[in-house]
Amino acid sequence: MIRARVERHLSGCNECTDKATFRVHLKALIQVKCAEHEVPDGLRDRLRTLLASADTGPDQG
């Protein structure tokens, strides 16, 4: 249900589509580049916090 609403919104909102596409590509790039290395303590949590704060930033709405 939520997924359908998000997909419907993305189909008509280029700004959100661009942000979602960027996030997917960023996550894939990080996964590829970091696959051979162990993530330092705390880095994963800091990245999640940063990404979550970007999702709720002032340009949301």
C-alpha atoms as an extended CHARMM CRD file, in Angstrom:
* protein
*
        61  EXT
         1         1  MET       CA              0.0000000000        0.0000000000        0.0000000000  PROA      1               0.0000000000
         2         2  ILE       CA              2.6900000000        2.4920000000        0.9840000000  PROA      2               0.0000000000
         3         3  ARG       CA              4.8850000000        1.3000000000       -1.8590000000  PROA      3               0.0000000000
         4         4  ALA       CA              2.0910000000        1.9440000000       -4.3630000000  PROA      4               0.0000000000
         5         5  ARG       CA              1.5790000000        5.4750000000       -3.0060000000  PROA      5               0.0000000000
         6         6  VAL       CA              5.3010000000        6.2030000000       -3.1970000000  PROA      6               0.0000000000
         7         7  GLU       CA              5.5170000000        4.8540000000       -6.7460000000  PROA      7               0.0000000000
         8         8  ARG       CA              2.4830000000        6.9120000000       -7.7490000000  PROA      8               0.0000000000
         9         9  HSD       CA              4.0630000000       10.0460000000       -6.2760000000  PROA      9               0.0000000000
        10        10  LEU       CA              7.4060000000        9.3600000000       -7.9490000000  PROA      10              0.0000000000
        11        11  SER       CA              5.7100000000        8.9340000000      -11.3060000000  PROA      11              0.0000000000
        12        12  GLY       CA              4.6390000000       12.5850000000      -11.1670000000  PROA      12              0.0000000000
        13        13  CYS       CA              7.3960000000       14.2590000000       -9.1630000000  PROA      13              0.0000000000
        14        14  ASN       CA             10.6880000000       14.6940000000      -10.9660000000  PROA      14              0.0000000000
        15        15  GLU       CA             12.4390000000       16.2080000000       -7.9340000000  PROA      15              0.0000000000
        16        16  CYS       CA             11.6550000000       13.2180000000       -5.7340000000  PROA      16              0.0000000000
        17        17  THR       CA             12.4480000000       10.7930000000       -8.5410000000  PROA      17              0.0000000000
        18        18  ASP       CA             15.8710000000       12.4180000000       -8.9590000000  PROA      18              0.0000000000
        19        19  LYS       CA             16.5460000000       12.1680000000       -5.2200000000  PROA      19              0.0000000000
        20        20  ALA       CA             15.4550000000        8.5290000000       -5.0790000000  PROA      20              0.0000000000
        21        21  THR       CA             17.5590000000        7.6410000000       -8.1200000000  PROA      21              0.0000000000
        22        22  PHE       CA             20.5860000000        9.4040000000       -6.6340000000  PROA      22              0.0000000000
        23        23  ARG       CA             20.1720000000        7.5480000000       -3.3510000000  PROA      23              0.0000000000
        24        24  VAL       CA             19.9300000000        4.1640000000       -5.0940000000  PROA      24              0.0000000000
        25        25  HSD       CA             23.0630000000        4.9000000000       -7.1360000000  PROA      25              0.0000000000
        26        26  LEU       CA             24.9420000000        6.2060000000       -4.0830000000  PROA      26              0.0000000000
        27        27  LYS       CA             24.1330000000        3.0990000000       -2.0630000000  PROA      27              0.0000000000
        28        28  ALA       CA             25.2240000000        0.8570000000       -4.9460000000  PROA      28              0.0000000000
        29        29  LEU       CA             28.4710000000        2.7920000000       -5.3730000000  PROA      29              0.0000000000
        30        30  ILE       CA             29.2610000000        2.5910000000       -1.6650000000  PROA      30              0.0000000000
        31        31  GLN       CA             28.5250000000       -1.1180000000       -1.6550000000  PROA      31              0.0000000000
        32        32  VAL       CA             30.8160000000       -1.7570000000       -4.6250000000  PROA      32              0.0000000000
        33        33  LYS       CA             33.6530000000        0.4610000000       -3.4160000000  PROA      33              0.0000000000
        34        34  CYS       CA             33.5530000000       -0.8170000000        0.1550000000  PROA      34              0.0000000000
        35        35  ALA       CA             32.9360000000       -4.5020000000       -0.5380000000  PROA      35              0.0000000000
        36        36  GLU       CA             36.5800000000       -5.4290000000       -0.0400000000  PROA      36              0.0000000000
        37        37  HSD       CA             37.0810000000       -3.3950000000        3.1300000000  PROA      37              0.0000000000
        38        38  GLU       CA             35.7160000000       -3.6840000000        6.6370000000  PROA      38              0.0000000000
        39        39  VAL       CA             33.6100000000       -0.6980000000        7.6750000000  PROA      39              0.0000000000
        40        40  PRO       CA             35.1950000000        1.1740000000       10.6070000000  PROA      40              0.0000000000
        41        41  ASP       CA             33.2680000000        1.2040000000       13.8930000000  PROA      41              0.0000000000
        42        42  GLY       CA             30.5020000000        3.7770000000       13.8630000000  PROA      42              0.0000000000
        43        43  LEU       CA             30.7740000000        4.7100000000       10.1880000000  PROA      43              0.0000000000
        44        44  ARG       CA             27.7070000000        2.7510000000        9.1130000000  PROA      44              0.0000000000
        45        45  ASP       CA             25.6190000000        4.3780000000       11.8750000000  PROA      45              0.0000000000
        46        46  ARG       CA             26.9190000000        7.8570000000       10.9860000000  PROA      46              0.0000000000
        47        47  LEU       CA             26.0450000000        7.3000000000        7.3270000000  PROA      47              0.0000000000
        48        48  ARG       CA             22.5520000000        6.0820000000        8.2060000000  PROA      48              0.0000000000
        49        49  THR       CA             22.0240000000        9.1150000000       10.4390000000  PROA      49              0.0000000000
        50        50  LEU       CA             23.2520000000       11.4370000000        7.7090000000  PROA      50              0.0000000000
        51        51  LEU       CA             21.0130000000        9.8600000000        5.0760000000  PROA      51              0.0000000000
        52        52  ALA       CA             18.0200000000        9.9370000000        7.4240000000  PROA      52              0.0000000000
        53        53  SER       CA             18.5750000000       13.6170000000        8.1660000000  PROA      53              0.0000000000
        54        54  ALA       CA             18.8210000000       14.3200000000        4.4310000000  PROA      54              0.0000000000
        55        55  ASP       CA             15.4140000000       12.6290000000        4.0090000000  PROA      55              0.0000000000
        56        56  THR       CA             13.8410000000       14.9710000000        6.5470000000  PROA      56              0.0000000000
        57        57  GLY       CA             15.6670000000       18.1420000000        5.5420000000  PROA      57              0.0000000000
        58        58  PRO       CA             14.0730000000       21.5350000000        4.8990000000  PROA      58              0.0000000000
        59        59  ASP       CA             13.3580000000       20.7700000000        1.2370000000  PROA      59              0.0000000000
        60        60  GLN       CA             10.9340000000       17.9810000000        2.1550000000  PROA      60              0.0000000000
        61        61  GLY       CA              7.2250000000       18.4600000000        1.6360000000  PROA      61              0.0000000000
